[in-house]
Amino acid sequence: MEHTIALDPSPGVGLFMPDLWAAVGGQDTEVLGNAQCHQRLMAATGLPARAVACPLWASCAVPVLSPEYARVVPVDNHILGHPFLWMPKRLLNRFELISPDGTSQTEGRDVWVARVLLEAIAAGWYQRATGRWIDVLADIDRDAGHVRSWMVGAVQDPVLDELEAPLSPDPQWAIEAAQGLVGHLRAASDALAAAKVAAALRDKNLETVRAGALAAGVIGAVDGQGKPSAVWEQLAITPSDAGLIAQALAHLDQLREAGSDSLDELTEVFLSPGGIDA
């Protein structure tokens, strides 16, 4: 399948850790870049905010689909064949993860998004050099109107019934890799975001400080749920408060230090020769 569908990321940027790719020639990202990716996928698909995931460490948003809600009729015909809209059952389902103490829990959103992106890399869904995705419908002799009719149940089509984006043959590797990576992804992306917010807080322009405080609310989110510090809200209201700025900078420095080892680990995992996304 040819790579013809463009949405996110930008050319030269891998599917994980956009700031790492910026350092080696990819497009630089803002702290709230993930929010913009989230909004772009919502606009293209018509999905509500709760049905789209874009962690700080992801370079693109992912529709949160399930076996019961597997096919989306997008607003934009250009993405009708995007592999995210043709996820195989292996990705639509969630794993039950067993803890060392024998208890189990359903795979969380962050682990699931990481698994989807890892599978996308392994199956060649995305071409980093061009920033384009495969078109799952490219080799299927069906026009957009017919596919849309099938998606809403207006026509039957056994070919479309069986159509899925391709996957690697190993069903286990991605869930194991995702579980091992997600802690590093959270820590490293928080560290990189903290550095950008700290630079904004050190700016003499009050509006830049306010913008940095607002952007800081995305730091520390887990499975789509954030716990923003009250400091950020206060600083957005009073960006000239030197005491609040000092308090915030101390917290951001801690985040940067805490994520430094994870940042080194992910640089090796994704960017080194032979890395996952090399």
WOSULSUL-V244152 format. One line per field, one symbol per residue. burial: I if it has 9 or more other ideal C-beta (glycine too) atoms within 8 Angstrom, else O. A space follows every 10 residues. Layout:
burial = ???
This chain:
burial = OOIIIOIIIO IIIIIIIIII IIOOOIIOOO IOIIIIIIOI IIIIIIIOOO OIIIIIIIII IIIIIIOOOO OIOIOIOOII IIIIIIIIOO IIOOOOIOOO OOOOOOIIII IIIIIIIIII IIIOIIIIOO IIIIIIIIOI OIOOOIIIII IOOOOOIOOI OOIIIOIOOO OOIIIOIIIO IIOIIIIIII IIIIIIIIII IOIOOOOIII IIIIIIOIIO IOOOOOOIOO IIIIIIOOIO IOOIIOIIIO IIIOIIOIII OIIOIIIIII IIOOIIIO
